[in-house]
Each structure stands twice: as C-alpha cells, then as structure tokens.
C-alpha cells in the first residue's frame, strides 16, 4: 500500500509512512480528505497536503461532475441490509442503505439498542437472506452491547436462515444441532468489533480507528459492512451543557459525522446511529418529542426513523426523512430473539 502512495507527486517513503500511520491507506481516503485535515494529522505542510489531495482525486477519479445516468448506475450498486422484518424493509425501500447514515431516535426503551444488535447479526448473513456476508463495528457509548443478546438473536433466526448461514461458514449441522449453534454464535461474535467510548473525544478517535479496521479487512472474505454507534449524542450531550458550549459541541459533532460518512462511502458500509430525544415544551399539539443534535445531525443523517412504544412488545417505526422515500410507518415487535413482524 505504501508503494502505491509513493506514486503520488510529493509523496516519498517517509511521507507515505506518515499517511498510513494517520489512516490514509488508499487514494480514495486521501481524495475525500481536506488539506487542513491531512496537514493536522501529519507533519506535512498545508500546501503540500493540498497537492497530495488533488493528485489523489485525479488518481481515484473522484470529484468530477457526472451525468445523472452515471449517478443512477452508482446508486444501483448501493447495498440494502435487511432487517428481516418485511414491513420495515419495505418502509426503507428494501433495507438499510450503504454509503449513508441511518438514524434511529426515540425514548428510553423504544428499541434503539435492540436494532443495532440485530443488525450486527443480519449483516453477517448470506446475501440471499438480505445480509452482506460482512463484519460489524459497534461503538458503544452507553455500555449497551451485550454478547448474550447476540446469542439470543442468532439462535432465534428462522431455521432455513440458520442452516444456510452454517453452510456458508462451513459448519456442519442444522438449526436443531446445539453444537453447531454454539459454533455459529462464536463465529458471529468473532466478526463483531466492539469498543467502548469513554467521552466524545474518544468516540471521535474510535471512528478514525474504525476506518483503519475497515481498511485492514477491505480485501478479505469478511469486510466491514456496518458501523453502529449507540448512541451518537450521549457524550456530546453530557459534556457540552448550556448555550455557551452549543457551538463547540455542534462543530465537534459535525466533524464526527463527516468521519462516519467518509467511512461509509469508502467501504460501501451502512452507518447506523441511535439518538436520544428530549421534549419540546413549546409544542402544544402533536408529539413534543424531538431528537438531539439539531440541524447538524438532521442534515447529516440520510434517513431518520422515529421509534416509539406501543402496546406490549410492539414498536411503531416512523420514517421521518429520506431523500428518495415517502414518509410512512411500520410496526414491529421486539422479542427475546430479536426483531419480529407484528
């Protein structure tokens, strides 16, 4: 990889090593970076950094105008990760899109963390069952990740999906074989990479490390295809209190979101974030609940979904915003074995 970076004008062996150490391990990673970001991450001057970024954009063929037809062809290559709930998949136009940020927001207990755990399993399923045959990255900001929950979700998959997934991994047995199920659970857990974020700065750093991790697995049989952040805003909300710190909070959150969307685009991955809510006291009519993060998060999230509790284990999922989908609602259940249809 360093040899490839050496081919760019102004990049020698020492500079290539610095770029690789900073996580810029491909032409595409350099092409979508800003000169200031490149200069800040290395000892390279901003003028040299600008020349490197320009050369990388030409080498990666990134940044030129394209026709609508070309964009349509690219859109046809975008993956759709199934939730295995037909009504919700239909609401999402086939599933959760790669190369974008999908945000689930809702009150405590509405099922946000359940969805992220569920997707860490479905992303590993064969493509014939809506999966990507890929790995998951889970950035845990509220100590929500539970391996036992992954165990429950795997064992609760439909029998035909279990059998096909075992065969895909070379595991002999079927859905009634406890030994085979144990092996499958171990396989699934080995392909979920979890890190706890202790504050907002650490959370931002973990997103950068996720890019390096995705680069390490990019050419393997099991690439990183989904990145879950649960929750996106918890640390930012706790650390930046009051209007005096709002601007700094939003600036850092904006940087973090741009890191995530670059990661999604570079590795054809789906980024799924959960978000907390607060009540708007000025709302006299309708639901006063609104997501945290303001316009920064509203504009950065490609798809926004609002989760709310219903009777028993039922949850209402409302599509609030998407550039290519009509607003609507779907009903699902959160059970001991994961997400299920109504």
C-alpha positions, 0 to 999 in steps of 0.5 A, a space after each residue: 500500500 505504501 508503494 502505491 502512495 509513493 506514486 503520488 507527486 510529493 509523496 516519498 517513503 517517509 511521507 507515505 509512512 506518515 499517511 498510513 500511520 494517520 489512516 490514509 491507506 488508499 487514494 480514495 481516503 486521501 481524495 475525500 480528505 481536506 488539506 487542513 485535515 491531512 496537514 493536522 494529522 501529519 507533519 506535512 505542510 498545508 500546501 503540500 497536503 493540498 497537492 497530495 489531495 488533488 493528485 489523489 482525486 485525479 488518481 481515484 477519479 473522484 470529484 468530477 461532475 457526472 451525468 445523472 445516468 452515471 449517478 443512477 448506475 452508482 446508486 444501483 450498486 448501493 447495498 440494502 441490509 435487511 432487517 428481516 422484518 418485511 414491513 420495515 424493509 419495505 418502509 426503507 425501500 428494501 433495507 438499510 442503505 450503504 454509503 449513508 447514515 441511518 438514524 434511529 431516535 426515540 425514548 428510553 426503551 423504544 428499541 434503539 439498542 435492540 436494532 443495532 444488535 440485530 443488525 450486527 447479526 443480519 449483516 453477517 448473513 448470506 446475501 440471499 437472506 438480505 445480509 452482506 456476508 460482512 463484519 460489524 463495528 459497534 461503538 458503544 457509548 452507553 455500555 449497551 452491547 451485550 454478547 448474550 443478546 447476540 446469542 439470543 438473536 442468532 439462535 432465534 433466526 428462522 431455521 432455513 436462515 440458520 442452516 444456510 448461514 452454517 453452510 456458508 461458514 462451513 459448519 456442519 449441522 442444522 438449526 436443531 444441532 446445539 453444537 453447531 449453534 454454539 459454533 455459529 454464535 462464536 463465529 458471529 461474535 468473532 466478526 463483531 468489533 466492539 469498543 467502548 467510548 469513554 467521552 466524545 473525544 474518544 468516540 471521535 478517535 474510535 471512528 478514525 480507528 474504525 476506518 483503519 479496521 475497515 481498511 485492514 479487512 477491505 480485501 478479505 472474505 469478511 469486510 466491514 459492512 456496518 458501523 453502529 454507534 449507540 448512541 451518537 449524542 450521549 457524550 456530546 450531550 453530557 459534556 457540552 451543557 448550556 448555550 455557551 458550549 452549543 457551538 463547540 459541541 455542534 462543530 465537534 459533532 459535525 466533524 464526527 459525522 463527516 468521519 462516519 460518512 467518509 467511512 461509509 462511502 469508502 467501504 460501501 458500509 451502512 452507518 447506523 446511529 441511535 439518538 436520544 430525544 428530549 421534549 419540546 415544551 413549546 409544542 402544544 399539539 402533536 408529539 413534543 418529542 424531538 431528537 438531539 443534535 439539531 440541524 447538524 445531525 438532521 442534515 447529516 443523517 440520510 434517513 431518520 426513523 422515529 421509534 416509539 412504544 406501543 402496546 406490549 412488545 410492539 414498536 411503531 417505526 416512523 420514517 421521518 426523512 429520506 431523500 428518495 422515500 415517502 414518509 410512512 410507518 411500520 410496526 414491529 415487535 421486539 422479542 427475546 430473539 430479536 426483531 419480529 413482524 407484528 
